[in-house]
């Protein structure tokens, strides 16, 4: 274990750079503890601490700018891939879009403190066209706060961290084994949380071809788009309505659907998330509210477009989708 401590002391800046870069690119390798430990080791020199902060911030910016350009070039396809590999599927696209839509680039200041949010927010910034200079400004401030807090905590509790390192060094190889076990437990816990969430959302789903077939037969189930309103206005499945989220997390919106008999052909819920996770959550809420014929749409809008089906775009001057009162002859209105 002593050799590992010597390695950190000798190549701490390089280790921090790689660790932060890899984590911000999406790998489940936490960098915050390494920043705390390295901050404790460098706590005796202000110059070294500032250099450490600078190296870590640069690494974070490199990864975030890469995600920004990926989002700008490939749009929601990138967001879907980030969400698919994330160990935190609850931090999916809809939630990220909701936060970013509300706070804009300012949300990047706290993005790195929210598991699963940073990479998706960086890609989303590129997708929605946030100016690069604005993105870098707020992202740099967020990275500085995130890195600075870890380095400050390390320097503040340097004696405690050093005592812990001494204990691990005294344990020799067993200390390294303990660190390995802790990392494995961390990954296993995240994996189990992911599996538990996905298992809890298992339910019958509808394919895009089934939905298109119903439309061809003149059967019009009520289609609900649970993505962010800005994304709904950009494009949506013909006849779909926006799901306005205004309540606290875990509750139904105060603008709710009419009773089940107003939807004789059922409800179809879609999002743009892997595993239809956001749509399935809303579907589960509707089931608990008494709706029985409700199904998420497999693959969401991306699958609908990939199958070659048309989408609608909110026309200029059309009623604001935020009012959620657009109706069609075969569907009942939404009410407050």
VOPAGU-2260 file (C-alpha; in pm, 1 decimal, decimal comma):
REM VOPAGU-2260
SITE   aa  ch    i         X         Y         Z
SITE  UNK   A    0       0,0       0,0       0,0
SITE  UNK   A    1     295,0     233,6      62,4
SITE  UNK   A    2     381,2     229,3    -307,4
SITE  UNK   A    3      30,5     356,9    -387,5
SITE  UNK   A    4      74,4     652,1    -150,2
SITE  UNK   A    5     412,3     728,3    -307,5
SITE  UNK   A    6     250,0     709,4    -649,2
SITE  UNK   A    7     -16,1     960,2    -546,8
SITE  UNK   A    8     243,9    1195,0    -401,1
SITE  UNK   A    9     466,9    1165,8    -708,9
SITE  UNK   A   10     205,2    1172,3    -985,2
SITE  UNK   A   11     -94,4    1317,2    -801,8
SITE  UNK   A   12    -168,4    1584,8   -1061,5
SITE  UNK   A   13    -164,5    1335,8   -1347,8
SITE  UNK   A   14    -383,5    1091,8   -1157,1
SITE  UNK   A   15    -631,4    1367,7   -1074,1
SITE  UNK   A   16    -640,3    1485,5   -1436,0
SITE  UNK   A   17    -713,9    1136,9   -1570,3
SITE  UNK   A   18    -961,7    1056,4   -1294,2
SITE  UNK   A   19   -1163,7    1375,9   -1342,5
SITE  UNK   A   20   -1151,2    1344,1   -1721,9
SITE  UNK   A   21   -1269,5     982,4   -1719,3
SITE  UNK   A   22   -1544,9    1046,4   -1466,4
SITE  UNK   A   23   -1679,0    1350,1   -1654,3
SITE  UNK   A   24   -1679,1    1147,4   -1974,1
SITE  UNK   A   25   -1927,1     914,5   -1804,6
SITE  UNK   A   26   -1727,2     634,5   -1640,6
SITE  UNK   A   27   -1846,5     539,9   -1288,8
SITE  UNK   A   28   -1509,6     615,9   -1129,7
SITE  UNK   A   29   -1565,1     881,2    -859,7
SITE  UNK   A   30   -1308,5    1160,7    -866,3
SITE  UNK   A   31   -1423,2    1353,2    -559,1
SITE  UNK   A   32   -1252,7    1124,1    -303,8
SITE  UNK   A   33    -926,3    1140,9    -500,4
SITE  UNK   A   34    -951,9    1520,7    -504,7
SITE  UNK   A   35   -1003,0    1523,2    -127,7
SITE  UNK   A   36    -703,2    1295,2     -65,4
SITE  UNK   A   37    -479,1    1486,2    -305,6
SITE  UNK   A   38    -592,9    1813,3    -150,7
SITE  UNK   A   39    -489,9    1680,3     189,7
SITE  UNK   A   40    -147,7    1579,2      60,8
SITE  UNK   A   41     -93,1    1917,7    -105,1
SITE  UNK   A   42    -248,7    2119,0     177,0
SITE  UNK   A   43      86,4    2252,8     296,6
SITE  UNK   A   44     144,6    2456,8     -18,4
SITE  UNK   A   45    -103,5    2712,4    -149,4
SITE  UNK   A   46      68,8    2715,9    -487,1
SITE  UNK   A   47      39,8    2339,3    -520,4
SITE  UNK   A   48    -326,1    2349,9    -418,5
SITE  UNK   A   49    -403,1    2614,6    -680,6
SITE  UNK   A   50    -219,5    2408,8    -942,0
SITE  UNK   A   51    -423,5    2104,1    -840,2
SITE  UNK   A   52    -749,1    2297,0    -875,5
SITE  UNK   A   53    -642,1    2425,8   -1216,5
SITE  UNK   A   54    -550,7    2079,7   -1346,5
SITE  UNK   A   55    -880,9    1929,7   -1231,4
SITE  UNK   A   56   -1090,8    2216,0   -1372,3
SITE  UNK   A   57    -917,0    2186,4   -1711,3
SITE  UNK   A   58    -984,4    1811,1   -1718,3
SITE  UNK   A   59   -1352,0    1868,6   -1640,3
SITE  UNK   A   60   -1382,4    2135,1   -1908,3
SITE  UNK   A   61   -1222,8    1911,7   -2172,7
SITE  UNK   A   62   -1476,6    1635,8   -2104,1
SITE  UNK   A   63   -1772,9    1873,2   -2082,1
SITE  UNK   A   64   -1685,7    2057,4   -2403,6
SITE  UNK   A   65   -1658,2    1718,8   -2576,2
SITE  UNK   A   66   -2011,6    1634,2   -2459,2
SITE  UNK   A   67   -2128,2    1981,2   -2563,8
SITE  UNK   A   68   -2003,8    1933,4   -2920,6
SITE  UNK   A   69   -2146,4    1580,3   -2931,0
SITE  UNK   A   70   -2486,5    1714,1   -2830,1
SITE  UNK   A   71   -2462,3    1994,9   -3083,2
SITE  UNK   A   72   -2369,1    1754,3   -3363,3
SITE  UNK   A   73   -2593,2    1456,6   -3287,5
SITE  UNK   A   74   -2873,9    1599,2   -3076,2
SITE  UNK   A   75   -3096,7    1373,8   -2868,1
SITE  UNK   A   76   -2927,2    1057,3   -2993,2
SITE  UNK   A   77   -2630,3    1148,4   -2770,7
SITE  UNK   A   78   -2856,9    1217,7   -2472,8
SITE  UNK   A   79   -3012,4     875,5   -2512,3
SITE  UNK   A   80   -2674,2     703,9   -2513,6
SITE  UNK   A   81   -2559,5     890,4   -2201,9
SITE  UNK   A   82   -2878,9     793,3   -2024,0
SITE  UNK   A   83   -2847,0     434,2   -2141,6
SITE  UNK   A   84   -2500,4     382,5   -1987,8
SITE  UNK   A   85   -2569,5     585,8   -1677,2
SITE  UNK   A   86   -2575,0     406,7   -1342,3
SITE  UNK   A   87   -2836,7     661,1   -1237,5
SITE  UNK   A   88   -3130,4     607,4   -1475,7
SITE  UNK   A   89   -3346,4     828,1   -1255,0
SITE  UNK   A   90   -3139,5    1122,4   -1382,6
SITE  UNK   A   91   -3281,3    1070,8   -1728,7
SITE  UNK   A   92   -3335,6    1313,7   -2011,2
SITE  UNK   A   93   -3677,3    1444,7   -1905,6
SITE  UNK   A   94   -3557,2    1543,6   -1558,4
SITE  UNK   A   95   -3242,4    1702,1   -1697,6
SITE  UNK   A   96   -3439,5    1892,6   -1960,0
SITE  UNK   A   97   -3679,6    2012,4   -1692,5
SITE  UNK   A   98   -3398,3    2149,6   -1473,6
SITE  UNK   A   99   -3205,8    2297,2   -1767,4
SITE  UNK   A  100   -3523,2    2441,4   -1915,0
SITE  UNK   A  101   -3600,1    2615,4   -1585,7
SITE  UNK   A  102   -3252,9    2742,3   -1494,9
SITE  UNK   A  103   -3069,5    2736,6   -1828,2
SITE  UNK   A  104   -2687,4    2747,0   -1823,3
SITE  UNK   A  105   -2695,8    2847,1   -1456,1
SITE  UNK   A  106   -2782,1    2484,6   -1373,3
SITE  UNK   A  107   -2427,3    2392,0   -1480,7
SITE  UNK   A  108   -2299,3    2559,0   -1162,4
SITE  UNK   A  109   -2438,7    2273,3    -952,0
SITE  UNK   A  110   -2448,1    2001,2   -1218,9
SITE  UNK   A  111   -2141,4    1814,6   -1091,6
SITE  UNK   A  112   -2292,7    1771,9    -747,4
SITE  UNK   A  113   -2592,3    1583,3    -893,1
SITE  UNK   A  114   -2519,6    1219,0    -987,1
SITE  UNK   A  115   -2581,4    1150,1   -1354,0
SITE  UNK   A  116   -2663,1    1512,6   -1436,6
SITE  UNK   A  117   -2330,8    1665,3   -1547,8
SITE  UNK   A  118   -2271,6    1472,1   -1872,0
SITE  UNK   A  119   -2635,9    1491,0   -1981,0
SITE  UNK   A  120   -2651,8    1864,3   -1902,5
SITE  UNK   A  121   -2336,8    1932,8   -2105,7
SITE  UNK   A  122   -2472,3    1742,5   -2405,9
SITE  UNK   A  123   -2812,9    1907,2   -2364,5
SITE  UNK   A  124   -2649,8    2251,7   -2367,9
SITE  UNK   A  125   -2511,8    2171,5   -2711,9
SITE  UNK   A  126   -2840,0    2021,4   -2828,4
SITE  UNK   A  127   -3048,5    2327,8   -2739,4
SITE  UNK   A  128   -2793,1    2569,1   -2887,1
SITE  UNK   A  129   -2647,7    2733,9   -2576,9
SITE  UNK   A  130   -2362,8    2960,1   -2699,3
SITE  UNK   A  131   -2025,3    2796,5   -2641,8
SITE  UNK   A  132   -1885,4    3096,9   -2453,1
SITE  UNK   A  133   -2183,3    3099,8   -2216,0
SITE  UNK   A  134   -2155,3    2723,5   -2166,4
SITE  UNK   A  135   -1783,3    2742,1   -2086,1
SITE  UNK   A  136   -1837,1    3031,5   -1844,0
SITE  UNK   A  137   -2099,7    2860,0   -1629,9
SITE  UNK   A  138   -1941,0    2517,0   -1663,9
SITE  UNK   A  139   -1604,9    2654,7   -1551,4
SITE  UNK   A  140   -1767,1    2818,0   -1248,1
SITE  UNK   A  141   -1938,7    2489,1   -1162,5
SITE  UNK   A  142   -1616,2    2290,7   -1207,9
SITE  UNK   A  143   -1426,5    2540,4    -993,8
SITE  UNK   A  144   -1679,3    2513,1    -711,1
SITE  UNK   A  145   -1686,8    2132,2    -733,2
SITE  UNK   A  146   -1308,7    2089,0    -743,2
SITE  UNK   A  147   -1243,4    2369,7    -496,4
SITE  UNK   A  148   -1480,7    2223,8    -237,1
SITE  UNK   A  149   -1306,6    1885,3    -252,7
SITE  UNK   A  150    -955,7    2031,4    -230,4
SITE  UNK   A  151   -1063,9    2262,7      52,0
SITE  UNK   A  152   -1214,3    1973,3     248,6
SITE  UNK   A  153    -894,0    1776,1     198,1
SITE  UNK   A  154    -676,5    2058,6     324,7
SITE  UNK   A  155    -915,1    2133,2     613,0
SITE  UNK   A  156    -908,5    1772,5     734,9
SITE  UNK   A  157    -556,1    1694,7     618,3
SITE  UNK   A  158    -452,8    1542,9     951,6
SITE  UNK   A  159    -756,2    1310,7     952,9
SITE  UNK   A  160    -695,3    1208,6     591,3
SITE  UNK   A  161    -327,1    1151,7     665,9
SITE  UNK   A  162    -414,7     931,2     964,9
SITE  UNK   A  163    -645,1     726,5     741,4
SITE  UNK   A  164    -372,5     691,8     479,9
SITE  UNK   A  165    -127,5     582,3     749,6
SITE  UNK   A  166    -370,8     313,5     863,7
SITE  UNK   A  167    -413,0     190,1     505,2
SITE  UNK   A  168     -36,4     193,2     457,4
SITE  UNK   A  169      11,2      -6,7     778,0
SITE  UNK   A  170    -235,3    -264,6     649,4
SITE  UNK   A  171     -19,3    -313,3     340,8
SITE  UNK   A  172    -188,8    -521,4      73,0
SITE  UNK   A  173    -497,9    -556,5     288,5
SITE  UNK   A  174    -545,4    -180,6     269,7
SITE  UNK   A  175    -550,1    -202,9    -108,0
SITE  UNK   A  176    -797,8    -490,0     -83,5
SITE  UNK   A  177   -1024,8    -278,3     135,7
SITE  UNK   A  178   -1017,0       4,9    -118,7
SITE  UNK   A  179   -1099,4    -243,6    -395,1
SITE  UNK   A  180   -1388,9    -386,3    -195,7
SITE  UNK   A  181   -1523,3     -36,0    -127,8
SITE  UNK   A  182   -1513,8      45,8    -499,5
SITE  UNK   A  183   -1684,3    -281,3    -592,2
SITE  UNK   A  184   -1954,3    -219,4    -331,0
SITE  UNK   A  185   -2007,3     129,9    -475,4
SITE  UNK   A  186   -2053,9      -5,5    -828,5
SITE  UNK   A  187   -2271,8    -293,9    -709,6
SITE  UNK   A  188   -2496,2     -56,6    -515,9
SITE  UNK   A  189   -2539,8     169,7    -818,1
SITE  UNK   A  190   -2605,9    -130,0   -1043,1
SITE  UNK   A  191   -2862,6    -268,6    -801,0
SITE  UNK   A  192   -3038,6      67,2    -779,4
SITE  UNK   A  193   -3056,8      76,2   -1157,8
SITE  UNK   A  194   -3195,6    -278,3   -1178,2
SITE  UNK   A  195   -3448,1    -205,8    -903,2
SITE  UNK   A  196   -3574,4     105,3   -1081,1
SITE  UNK   A  197   -3608,4     -74,5   -1414,1
SITE  UNK   A  198   -3778,3    -373,4   -1249,6
SITE  UNK   A  199   -4027,7    -146,7   -1073,6
SITE  UNK   A  200   -4128,9       1,7   -1409,1
SITE  UNK   A  201   -4200,2    -325,7   -1587,2
SITE  UNK   A  202   -4539,7    -312,5   -1753,0
SITE  UNK   A  203   -4703,2    -384,2   -2092,8
SITE  UNK   A  204   -4579,5    -150,0   -2364,7
SITE  UNK   A  205   -4697,2     -48,2   -2711,2
SITE  UNK   A  206   -4472,9     -45,7   -3019,0
SITE  UNK   A  207   -4470,1     243,8   -3263,1
SITE  UNK   A  208   -4606,8      13,9   -3533,8
SITE  UNK   A  209   -4900,2     -79,7   -3309,8
SITE  UNK   A  210   -4975,3     287,0   -3251,2
SITE  UNK   A  211   -4949,2     368,8   -3621,5
SITE  UNK   A  212   -5175,0      72,5   -3696,0
SITE  UNK   A  213   -5438,3     205,5   -3457,7
SITE  UNK   A  214   -5423,2     544,0   -3630,6
SITE  UNK   A  215   -5471,1     371,6   -3968,1
SITE  UNK   A  216   -5781,6     196,4   -3831,5
SITE  UNK   A  217   -5921,6     526,6   -3708,7
SITE  UNK   A  218   -5860,5     436,7   -3345,0
SITE  UNK   A  219   -5710,7     733,6   -3160,0
SITE  UNK   A  220   -5574,4     663,1   -2812,5
SITE  UNK   A  221   -5478,3     971,6   -2614,2
SITE  UNK   A  222   -5104,5    1020,3   -2668,1
SITE  UNK   A  223   -4910,9    1204,5   -2396,5
SITE  UNK   A  224   -4560,6    1347,9   -2449,3
SITE  UNK   A  225   -4376,5    1372,1   -2116,2
SITE  UNK   A  226   -4063,7    1540,2   -2249,2
SITE  UNK   A  227   -3974,1    1899,4   -2171,3
SITE  UNK   A  228   -4215,0    2149,5   -2326,4
SITE  UNK   A  229   -3945,3    2304,0   -2544,0
SITE  UNK   A  230   -3878,0    1960,1   -2695,1
SITE  UNK   A  231   -4249,5    1898,3   -2742,1
SITE  UNK   A  232   -4282,7    2223,5   -2933,6
SITE  UNK   A  233   -3986,8    2131,2   -3151,0
SITE  UNK   A  234   -4147,4    1805,1   -3267,7
SITE  UNK   A  235   -4395,1    1547,8   -3141,2
SITE  UNK   A  236   -4613,1    1259,0   -3252,4
SITE  UNK   A  237   -4920,3    1388,8   -3439,7
SITE  UNK   A  238   -5206,7    1452,8   -3200,8
SITE  UNK   A  239   -4989,6    1418,2   -2888,9
SITE  UNK   A  240   -5032,2    1648,0   -2592,1
SITE  UNK   A  241   -4766,2    1788,2   -2363,0
SITE  UNK   A  242   -4758,5    1666,4   -2004,2
SITE  UNK   A  243   -4717,9    1971,6   -1786,3
SITE  UNK   A  244   -4520,9    1895,5   -1471,1
SITE  UNK   A  245   -4586,2    2151,0   -1200,1
SITE  UNK   A  246   -4627,2    1943,4    -887,2
SITE  UNK   A  247   -4369,6    1823,6    -640,9
SITE  UNK   A  248   -4173,7    1512,8    -736,6
SITE  UNK   A  249   -4374,6    1195,4    -695,6
SITE  UNK   A  250   -4716,9    1359,3    -731,4
SITE  UNK   A  251   -4950,1    1397,1   -1027,4
SITE  UNK   A  252   -4961,0    1742,5   -1185,5
SITE  UNK   A  253   -5250,3    1959,2   -1077,2
SITE  UNK   A  254   -5351,3    1971,8   -1442,1
SITE  UNK   A  255   -5476,2    1617,3   -1477,2
SITE  UNK   A  256   -5667,1    1412,9   -1728,0
SITE  UNK   A  257   -6041,2    1367,6   -1735,1
SITE  UNK   A  258   -6173,4    1038,7   -1590,2
SITE  UNK   A  259   -6088,8     716,0   -1764,0
SITE  UNK   A  260   -6415,1     694,0   -1958,9
SITE  UNK   A  261   -6305,9    1006,6   -2153,5
SITE  UNK   A  262   -6027,8     795,0   -2306,0
SITE  UNK   A  263   -6206,7     490,3   -2450,6
SITE  UNK   A  264   -5901,9     387,9   -2654,4
SITE  UNK   A  265   -5657,7     417,9   -2366,8
SITE  UNK   A  266   -5351,6     628,8   -2299,0
SITE  UNK   A  267   -5010,7     601,7   -2467,5
SITE  UNK   A  268   -4720,1     773,1   -2290,6
SITE  UNK   A  269   -4388,8     844,4   -2456,0
SITE  UNK   A  270   -4055,7    1012,0   -2379,8
SITE  UNK   A  271   -3709,9    1006,8   -2534,8
SITE  UNK   A  272   -3532,7     798,6   -2269,3
SITE  UNK   A  273   -3378,9     451,4   -2286,5
SITE  UNK   A  274   -3610,5     187,9   -2140,9
SITE  UNK   A  275   -3893,8     445,2   -2164,0
SITE  UNK   A  276   -3812,7     521,1   -1801,6
SITE  UNK   A  277   -3983,9     861,5   -1781,1
SITE  UNK   A  278   -4289,3     744,4   -1972,3
SITE  UNK   A  279   -4317,7     433,4   -1756,7
SITE  UNK   A  280   -4302,3     643,1   -1440,5
SITE  UNK   A  281   -4587,9     862,5   -1556,3
SITE  UNK   A  282   -4780,4     553,4   -1666,4
SITE  UNK   A  283   -4737,0     403,8   -1319,1
SITE  UNK   A  284   -4867,9     724,8   -1163,4
SITE  UNK   A  285   -5172,5     715,4   -1389,6
SITE  UNK   A  286   -5233,6     351,5   -1301,3
SITE  UNK   A  287   -5227,7     440,0    -932,6
SITE  UNK   A  288   -5475,2     719,1   -1010,7
SITE  UNK   A  289   -5717,9     461,2   -1156,2
SITE  UNK   A  290   -5629,3     441,8   -1526,4
SITE  UNK   A  291   -5599,3      78,9   -1635,7
SITE  UNK   A  292   -5550,0     103,5   -2012,2
SITE  UNK   A  293   -5223,2     299,1   -2016,1
SITE  UNK   A  294   -4899,6     190,8   -2185,7
SITE  UNK   A  295   -4558,2     347,1   -2251,6
SITE  UNK   A  296   -4445,1     366,0   -2614,1
SITE  UNK   A  297   -4138,3     148,8   -2683,6
SITE  UNK   A  298   -3848,9     365,7   -2800,9
SITE  UNK   A  299   -4044,4     688,3   -2769,5
SITE  UNK   A  300   -4020,4     963,1   -3028,4
SITE  UNK   A  301   -3686,1     842,0   -3160,5
SITE  UNK   A  302   -3834,7     501,0   -3248,6
SITE  UNK   A  303   -4136,0     672,0   -3408,4
SITE  UNK   A  304   -3911,4     880,9   -3632,6
SITE  UNK   A  305   -3675,7     591,4   -3707,8
SITE  UNK   A  306   -3976,4     392,6   -3833,1
SITE  UNK   A  307   -4041,9     668,5   -4088,4
SITE  UNK   A  308   -4356,8     811,8   -3932,2
SITE  UNK   A  309   -4431,9    1183,8   -3953,3
SITE  UNK   A  310   -4402,7    1424,7   -3662,7
SITE  UNK   A  311   -4575,7    1753,2   -3592,2
SITE  UNK   A  312   -4405,3    2082,6   -3512,4
SITE  UNK   A  313   -4578,7    2355,2   -3316,0
SITE  UNK   A  314   -4675,4    2620,1   -3569,5
SITE  UNK   A  315   -4585,1    2982,7   -3510,3
SITE  UNK   A  316   -4878,7    3161,6   -3351,5
SITE  UNK   A  317   -5043,2    2838,1   -3246,0
SITE  UNK   A  318   -5184,0    2813,0   -2892,7
SITE  UNK   A  319   -4909,3    2764,8   -2640,7
SITE  UNK   A  320   -4855,9    2398,7   -2558,5
SITE  UNK   A  321   -4793,2    2505,2   -2201,4
SITE  UNK   A  322   -5162,5    2567,6   -2161,5
SITE  UNK   A  323   -5221,2    2200,3   -2237,2
SITE  UNK   A  324   -5567,0    2262,4   -2369,1
SITE  UNK   A  325   -5526,5    2151,5   -2730,7
SITE  UNK   A  326   -5792,6    1894,7   -2817,1
SITE  UNK   A  327   -5900,3    1686,6   -3111,5
SITE  UNK   A  328   -6250,1    1564,5   -3201,8
SITE  UNK   A  329   -6177,5    1218,3   -3064,9
SITE  UNK   A  330   -6016,9    1327,3   -2739,3
SITE  UNK   A  331   -6143,9    1498,9   -2429,9
SITE  UNK   A  332   -5980,5    1818,2   -2303,7
SITE  UNK   A  333   -5741,6    1851,6   -2016,6
SITE  UNK   A  334   -5866,4    2029,0   -1710,4
SITE  UNK   A  335   -5714,9    2188,9   -1403,6
